[in-house]
Amino acid sequence: MPTVLAMLTTLGSPLQSGDQVVEPIAHPDIEWSTITPMLVLAGTALVLMTITAVVRTKPFAGFYAGVTSVAGLVAIGTAWPLWDRIQDADRGPSTALAGAIGVDGFSVFLTVVIAISVIISALLADGYLRRENLDGPEFYVLLLLSASGGVLMASANDLVVLFLGLEILSLAVYVLAAMHLRRITSQEAGIKYFILGSFASAFLLYGIALTYGATGTTNLVEILDFLSATVLFDNGLLMAGMAMLLVGLAFKVGAAPFHTWTPDVYEGAPTPVVAYMAGGVKAAGFAGLLRVFYLGFSTYRVDWQPAIYALAVLTLLVGSLLALVQTDIKRMLA
């Protein structure tokens, strides 16, 4: 029987199995620099949780907000080298992590926007949470984790990665919306957002499955290459997949008629959470929408552009008319 040490030493070389040679598993190279902003946001959340669990004394006022703001600034700073890399004529936009992550001007810009929304939300939350006797690391940890999911959405080059980013973003916001335990409206906002968000995620996941069935891949670049080189005479599966993807992402951006959750959720959620939802969550939702349709389905723009036009016009019309009769500033924003 081979020892454990002998087995470990064979991992870097082909394995002998009788007369067959079994090649080692090829792992993709990980370019850590391409996901540094996301790692900064998620890592700071873990550090805050660890500090809270280890240190018994309560930190000074504004500590959590300060650390979160610094994390947002560091995320912006780590995005700057990526921008310089994109502007380099020899390198330009590229992919990383086996094509799952896209490094381009769009992803870097949205990363900066999401980081700025984190900084503003943290500064708004500092005084609010102390006035409401809710001061603690929970809000800031969830905010940072949600933002890391938004950055992942903005950089996603694969539908499965996009879905993972969306779930990381959404699950944290569900809890943020319901974090004010002494207000029943906050609990109501959280449960409504969770239930309707689950339906939207189901539509999105079903759309990913149908798109995979039609194209044989979930990578957006490979989908574009396949649709550019192949004429689908029976494209009903692809059309259904695009429609479900549009429904799931339209929910996240609050486009009519998928906006009905926003008034109640915005009204009941704590005000700093609403600020983040109106900024960072919306930016991440539009990032996913643009990446999926402009990158993956650009060859079929004739089919999906009319639906986008209709959603845009309907959203402008419904939002403008219903905002006139609102008496609550947060409902008007929704």
PAVEXMAR-872536 format. One record per residue (C-alpha): residue number from 1; residue in three letters; chain; x, y negated, z negated. Coordinates in steps of 0.5 Angstrom, whole numbers, plus 2048, in hexadecimal, padded with zeros to 3 digits. Layout:
<tornus>
TORNU pos code unit  xx  yy  zz
TORNU NUM  ALA    A   X   Y   Z
...
</tornus>
This chain:
<tornus>
TORNU pos code unit  xx  yy  zz
TORNU   1  MET    A 800 800 800
TORNU   2  PRO    A 803 7F9 802
TORNU   3  THR    A 804 7F4 7FC
TORNU   4  VAL    A 800 7EE 7FC
TORNU   5  LEU    A 807 7EA 7FD
TORNU   6  ALA    A 808 7EE 803
TORNU   7  MET    A 801 7ED 806
TORNU   8  LEU    A 802 7E5 805
TORNU   9  THR    A 809 7E5 809
TORNU  10  THR    A 806 7E8 80F
TORNU  11  LEU    A 800 7E2 80F
TORNU  12  GLY    A 805 7DE 814
TORNU  13  SER    A 807 7E4 819
TORNU  14  PRO    A 803 7E9 81D
TORNU  15  LEU    A 800 7EE 819
TORNU  16  GLN    A 801 7F6 81B
TORNU  17  SER    A 7FB 7FA 81C
TORNU  18  GLY    A 7FD 801 81F
TORNU  19  ASP    A 7FF 7FF 826
TORNU  20  GLN    A 7FB 7F9 826
TORNU  21  VAL    A 7FE 7F2 824
TORNU  22  VAL    A 7F9 7ED 820
TORNU  23  GLU    A 7FB 7E6 821
TORNU  24  PRO    A 7FA 7E1 81B
TORNU  25  ILE    A 7F4 7DD 81B
TORNU  26  ALA    A 7F6 7D6 81E
TORNU  27  HIS    A 7F4 7D0 81A
TORNU  28  PRO    A 7F3 7C9 81D
TORNU  29  ASP    A 7F8 7C4 81B
TORNU  30  ILE    A 7F5 7BF 816
TORNU  31  GLU    A 7F7 7B8 817
TORNU  32  TRP    A 7F5 7B5 810
TORNU  33  SER    A 7F6 7AE 812
TORNU  34  THR    A 7F0 7AE 817
TORNU  35  ILE    A 7EC 7B0 811
TORNU  36  THR    A 7EF 7AB 80C
TORNU  37  PRO    A 7EA 7A6 80B
TORNU  38  MET    A 7E5 7AC 809
TORNU  39  LEU    A 7EA 7AF 804
TORNU  40  VAL    A 7EB 7A9 801
TORNU  41  LEU    A 7E3 7A8 7FF
TORNU  42  ALA    A 7E2 7AF 7FD
TORNU  43  GLY    A 7E8 7AF 7F9
TORNU  44  THR    A 7E7 7A9 7F5
TORNU  45  ALA    A 7E0 7AC 7F4
TORNU  46  LEU    A 7E4 7B2 7F1
TORNU  47  VAL    A 7E8 7AE 7ED
TORNU  48  LEU    A 7E3 7AA 7EA
TORNU  49  MET    A 7DF 7B0 7E8
TORNU  50  THR    A 7E6 7B3 7E5
TORNU  51  ILE    A 7E7 7AD 7E1
TORNU  52  THR    A 7E0 7AD 7DE
TORNU  53  ALA    A 7E1 7B4 7DC
TORNU  54  VAL    A 7E8 7B3 7D9
TORNU  55  VAL    A 7E8 7AC 7D6
TORNU  56  ARG    A 7E3 7AC 7D0
TORNU  57  THR    A 7E3 7A4 7CF
TORNU  58  LYS    A 7DF 7A0 7D3
TORNU  59  PRO    A 7E3 79C 7D8
TORNU  60  PHE    A 7E2 794 7D9
TORNU  61  ALA    A 7DC 791 7DC
TORNU  62  GLY    A 7DD 791 7E4
TORNU  63  PHE    A 7E2 797 7E4
TORNU  64  TYR    A 7DE 79B 7E8
TORNU  65  ALA    A 7DC 796 7ED
TORNU  66  GLY    A 7E3 794 7EE
TORNU  67  VAL    A 7E6 79B 7EF
TORNU  68  THR    A 7E0 79C 7F4
TORNU  69  SER    A 7E2 795 7F8
TORNU  70  VAL    A 7E9 797 7F8
TORNU  71  ALA    A 7E8 79D 7FB
TORNU  72  GLY    A 7E4 79A 800
TORNU  73  LEU    A 7EA 795 802
TORNU  74  VAL    A 7EF 79B 802
TORNU  75  ALA    A 7EA 79E 807
TORNU  76  ILE    A 7EA 798 80B
TORNU  77  GLY    A 7F2 798 80B
TORNU  78  THR    A 7F2 79F 80D
TORNU  79  ALA    A 7EE 79E 813
TORNU  80  TRP    A 7F3 798 815
TORNU  81  PRO    A 7F8 79D 818
TORNU  82  LEU    A 7F3 7A1 81B
TORNU  83  TRP    A 7F1 79B 81F
TORNU  84  ASP    A 7F8 79A 821
TORNU  85  ARG    A 7F9 7A1 823
TORNU  86  ILE    A 7F3 7A0 828
TORNU  87  GLN    A 7F5 799 82B
TORNU  88  ASP    A 7FC 79D 82D
TORNU  89  ALA    A 7FC 79E 834
TORNU  90  ASP    A 7FF 7A5 833
TORNU  91  ARG    A 7FB 7A8 82E
TORNU  92  GLY    A 7F4 7A4 82F
TORNU  93  PRO    A 7ED 7A8 82C
TORNU  94  SER    A 7EE 7AF 82A
TORNU  95  THR    A 7EB 7B5 826
TORNU  96  ALA    A 7EE 7B8 820
TORNU  97  LEU    A 7EC 7BF 81C
TORNU  98  ALA    A 7EB 7C3 822
TORNU  99  GLY    A 7E7 7BE 826
TORNU 100  ALA    A 7E2 7BD 820
TORNU 101  ILE    A 7E4 7B6 81E
TORNU 102  GLY    A 7E4 7B0 823
TORNU 103  VAL    A 7E9 7AB 822
TORNU 104  ASP    A 7E7 7A5 826
TORNU 105  GLY    A 7E5 79D 825
TORNU 106  PHE    A 7DE 79F 824
TORNU 107  SER    A 7E0 7A4 81E
TORNU 108  VAL    A 7E5 79F 81B
TORNU 109  PHE    A 7E0 799 81C
TORNU 110  LEU    A 7DA 79D 818
TORNU 111  THR    A 7DF 79F 813
TORNU 112  VAL    A 7E1 798 811
TORNU 113  VAL    A 7D9 796 811
TORNU 114  ILE    A 7D8 79C 80C
TORNU 115  ALA    A 7DE 79A 808
TORNU 116  ILE    A 7DB 793 808
TORNU 117  SER    A 7D4 795 806
TORNU 118  VAL    A 7D7 799 800
TORNU 119  ILE    A 7DB 793 7FD
TORNU 120  ILE    A 7D5 78E 7FE
TORNU 121  SER    A 7D0 794 7FB
TORNU 122  ALA    A 7D5 795 7F5
TORNU 123  LEU    A 7D6 78D 7F3
TORNU 124  LEU    A 7CE 78D 7F3
TORNU 125  ALA    A 7CD 793 7EF
TORNU 126  ASP    A 7D2 791 7E9
TORNU 127  GLY    A 7CE 78B 7E6
TORNU 128  TYR    A 7C7 78F 7E8
TORNU 129  LEU    A 7C9 796 7E5
TORNU 130  ARG    A 7CB 792 7DE
TORNU 131  ARG    A 7C5 78E 7DE
TORNU 132  GLU    A 7C1 794 7DF
TORNU 133  ASN    A 7C5 798 7DA
TORNU 134  LEU    A 7C7 79D 7DF
TORNU 135  ASP    A 7CF 79B 7DF
TORNU 136  GLY    A 7D3 7A2 7E1
TORNU 137  PRO    A 7D7 7A5 7E6
TORNU 138  GLU    A 7D1 7A9 7E9
TORNU 139  PHE    A 7CF 7A3 7EE
TORNU 140  TYR    A 7D6 7A2 7F1
TORNU 141  VAL    A 7D7 7A9 7F1
TORNU 142  LEU    A 7D1 7AB 7F6
TORNU 143  LEU    A 7D2 7A4 7FA
TORNU 144  LEU    A 7D9 7A7 7FB
TORNU 145  LEU    A 7D7 7AE 7FD
TORNU 146  SER    A 7D2 7AB 801
TORNU 147  ALA    A 7D6 7A6 805
TORNU 148  SER    A 7DB 7AC 806
TORNU 149  GLY    A 7D6 7B0 80A
TORNU 150  GLY    A 7D4 7A9 80E
TORNU 151  VAL    A 7DB 7A9 810
TORNU 152  LEU    A 7DB 7B0 812
TORNU 153  MET    A 7D5 7AF 816
TORNU 154  ALA    A 7D8 7A9 81A
TORNU 155  SER    A 7DE 7AD 81C
TORNU 156  ALA    A 7DA 7B4 81D
TORNU 157  ASN    A 7DC 7B7 824
TORNU 158  ASP    A 7D8 7BD 823
TORNU 159  LEU    A 7D0 7BE 821
TORNU 160  VAL    A 7D2 7C2 81B
TORNU 161  VAL    A 7D7 7BD 818
TORNU 162  LEU    A 7D2 7B8 819
TORNU 163  PHE    A 7CC 7BC 815
TORNU 164  LEU    A 7D1 7BD 810
TORNU 165  GLY    A 7D3 7B6 80F
TORNU 166  LEU    A 7CB 7B4 80F
TORNU 167  GLU    A 7CA 7B9 80A
TORNU 168  ILE    A 7D0 7B6 805
TORNU 169  LEU    A 7CD 7AF 807
TORNU 170  SER    A 7C6 7B1 805
TORNU 171  LEU    A 7C6 7B5 7FF
TORNU 172  ALA    A 7CA 7B0 7FB
TORNU 173  VAL    A 7C5 7AA 7FD
TORNU 174  TYR    A 7BF 7AF 7FB
TORNU 175  VAL    A 7C2 7AF 7F4
TORNU 176  LEU    A 7C4 7A7 7F5
TORNU 177  ALA    A 7BC 7A5 7F6
TORNU 178  ALA    A 7BA 7A9 7F0
TORNU 179  MET    A 7BF 7A7 7EB
TORNU 180  HIS    A 7BB 7A2 7E7
TORNU 181  LEU    A 7B8 7A7 7E3
TORNU 182  ARG    A 7B4 7A2 7DF
TORNU 183  ARG    A 7B0 7A0 7E5
TORNU 184  ILE    A 7AB 7A5 7E8
TORNU 185  THR    A 7AB 7A1 7EF
TORNU 186  SER    A 7B3 7A3 7EF
TORNU 187  GLN    A 7B1 7AA 7EE
TORNU 188  GLU    A 7AC 7AA 7F3
TORNU 189  ALA    A 7B0 7A7 7F8
TORNU 190  GLY    A 7B5 7AC 7F7
TORNU 191  ILE    A 7B1 7B2 7F8
TORNU 192  LYS    A 7AD 7AF 7FE
TORNU 193  TYR    A 7B4 7AD 802
TORNU 194  PHE    A 7B6 7B4 800
TORNU 195  ILE    A 7B0 7B8 803
TORNU 196  LEU    A 7B0 7B4 809
TORNU 197  GLY    A 7B7 7B4 80A
TORNU 198  SER    A 7B7 7BC 80A
TORNU 199  PHE    A 7B2 7BC 80F
TORNU 200  ALA    A 7B7 7B7 813
TORNU 201  SER    A 7BD 7BB 812
TORNU 202  ALA    A 7B9 7C2 814
TORNU 203  PHE    A 7B7 7BE 81B
TORNU 204  LEU    A 7BE 7BC 81C
TORNU 205  LEU    A 7C1 7C3 81A
TORNU 206  TYR    A 7BC 7C6 81F
TORNU 207  GLY    A 7BE 7C2 824
TORNU 208  ILE    A 7C5 7C4 823
TORNU 209  ALA    A 7C3 7CB 824
TORNU 210  LEU    A 7BF 7CA 82A
TORNU 211  THR    A 7C5 7C6 82D
TORNU 212  TYR    A 7CA 7CB 82C
TORNU 213  GLY    A 7C5 7D0 82F
TORNU 214  ALA    A 7C5 7CC 835
TORNU 215  THR    A 7CC 7CA 836
TORNU 216  GLY    A 7D0 7CF 832
TORNU 217  THR    A 7D4 7CA 82E
TORNU 218  THR    A 7D3 7C5 828
TORNU 219  ASN    A 7D9 7C1 82A
TORNU 220  LEU    A 7D6 7BA 82D
TORNU 221  VAL    A 7DC 7BA 832
TORNU 222  GLU    A 7DB 7C1 834
TORNU 223  ILE    A 7D4 7C0 835
TORNU 224  LEU    A 7D5 7BA 839
TORNU 225  ASP    A 7DA 7BE 83D
TORNU 226  PHE    A 7D5 7C4 83E
TORNU 227  LEU    A 7CF 7BF 840
TORNU 228  SER    A 7D4 7BB 845
TORNU 229  ALA    A 7D6 7C2 849
TORNU 230  THR    A 7D0 7C6 848
TORNU 231  VAL    A 7C9 7C4 84B
TORNU 232  LEU    A 7C3 7C7 847
TORNU 233  PHE    A 7BD 7C9 84B
TORNU 234  ASP    A 7B9 7CB 845
TORNU 235  ASN    A 7BB 7C6 83F
TORNU 236  GLY    A 7B5 7C6 83B
TORNU 237  LEU    A 7BA 7C9 835
TORNU 238  LEU    A 7BE 7C3 836
TORNU 239  MET    A 7B9 7BE 836
TORNU 240  ALA    A 7B6 7C1 830
TORNU 241  GLY    A 7BC 7C1 82C
TORNU 242  MET    A 7BD 7B9 82E
TORNU 243  ALA    A 7B6 7B8 82C
TORNU 244  MET    A 7B7 7BB 825
TORNU 245  LEU    A 7BE 7B8 824
TORNU 246  LEU    A 7BB 7B1 826
TORNU 247  VAL    A 7B6 7B2 821
TORNU 248  GLY    A 7BB 7B4 81B
TORNU 249  LEU    A 7BF 7AE 81C
TORNU 250  ALA    A 7B9 7A9 81D
TORNU 251  PHE    A 7B7 7AB 816
TORNU 252  LYS    A 7BE 7A9 813
TORNU 253  VAL    A 7BE 7A2 817
TORNU 254  GLY    A 7B7 7A0 815
TORNU 255  ALA    A 7B4 7A0 81C
TORNU 256  ALA    A 7AD 7A0 81D
TORNU 257  PRO    A 7A8 7A4 81D
TORNU 258  PHE    A 7AD 7A8 818
TORNU 259  HIS    A 7AE 7A2 814
TORNU 260  THR    A 7A8 7A3 80F
TORNU 261  TRP    A 7AD 7A5 809
TORNU 262  THR    A 7B0 79F 809
TORNU 263  PRO    A 7AB 79A 805
TORNU 264  ASP    A 7AA 79F 7FF
TORNU 265  VAL    A 7B1 7A1 7FF
TORNU 266  TYR    A 7B4 79A 7FF
TORNU 267  GLU    A 7AF 797 7FA
TORNU 268  GLY    A 7B0 79D 7F5
TORNU 269  ALA    A 7B8 79E 7F6
TORNU 270  PRO    A 7BD 799 7F2
TORNU 271  THR    A 7BF 793 7F5
TORNU 272  PRO    A 7C6 795 7F6
TORNU 273  VAL    A 7C4 79B 7F9
TORNU 274  VAL    A 7BF 798 7FE
TORNU 275  ALA    A 7C5 793 800
TORNU 276  TYR    A 7C9 799 802
TORNU 277  MET    A 7C4 79D 805
TORNU 278  ALA    A 7C2 797 80A
TORNU 279  GLY    A 7CA 796 80B
TORNU 280  GLY    A 7CE 79C 80B
TORNU 281  VAL    A 7C9 7A1 80C
TORNU 282  LYS    A 7C6 79E 812
TORNU 283  ALA    A 7CD 79D 815
TORNU 284  ALA    A 7CE 7A4 814
TORNU 285  GLY    A 7C8 7A6 817
TORNU 286  PHE    A 7C9 7A2 81D
TORNU 287  ALA    A 7D0 7A5 81E
TORNU 288  GLY    A 7CD 7AC 81E
TORNU 289  LEU    A 7C8 7A9 823
TORNU 290  LEU    A 7CD 7A6 828
TORNU 291  ARG    A 7D2 7AC 827
TORNU 292  VAL    A 7CD 7B1 829
TORNU 293  PHE    A 7CA 7AE 82F
TORNU 294  TYR    A 7CF 7A9 832
TORNU 295  LEU    A 7D4 7AF 831
TORNU 296  GLY    A 7D1 7B5 832
TORNU 297  PHE    A 7CB 7B4 836
TORNU 298  SER    A 7CD 7AE 83A
TORNU 299  THR    A 7CC 7B2 841
TORNU 300  TYR    A 7C5 7B3 83F
TORNU 301  ARG    A 7C4 7AB 83D
TORNU 302  VAL    A 7BE 7AB 842
TORNU 303  ASP    A 7BA 7B0 83E
TORNU 304  TRP    A 7BC 7AD 837
TORNU 305  GLN    A 7BC 7A5 838
TORNU 306  PRO    A 7B5 7A4 839
TORNU 307  ALA    A 7B3 7A7 832
TORNU 308  ILE    A 7B9 7A3 82F
TORNU 309  TYR    A 7B5 79D 833
TORNU 310  ALA    A 7AF 79F 830
TORNU 311  LEU    A 7B1 7A0 829
TORNU 312  ALA    A 7B5 799 829
TORNU 313  VAL    A 7AF 795 82C
TORNU 314  LEU    A 7AA 799 827
TORNU 315  THR    A 7AF 797 821
TORNU 316  LEU    A 7AF 790 823
TORNU 317  LEU    A 7A8 78F 823
TORNU 318  VAL    A 7A6 793 81D
TORNU 319  GLY    A 7AB 790 819
TORNU 320  SER    A 7AA 789 81B
TORNU 321  LEU    A 7A2 78A 81A
TORNU 322  LEU    A 7A2 78E 813
TORNU 323  ALA    A 7A8 789 810
TORNU 324  LEU    A 7A3 783 811
TORNU 325  VAL    A 79E 786 80C
TORNU 326  GLN    A 7A3 789 806
TORNU 327  THR    A 7A3 785 800
TORNU 328  ASP    A 7AA 789 7FD
TORNU 329  ILE    A 7B0 787 800
TORNU 330  LYS    A 7B3 78F 800
TORNU 331  ARG    A 7AD 791 804
TORNU 332  MET    A 7AE 78B 809
TORNU 333  LEU    A 7B5 78E 80A
TORNU 334  ALA    A 7B2 795 80B
</tornus>
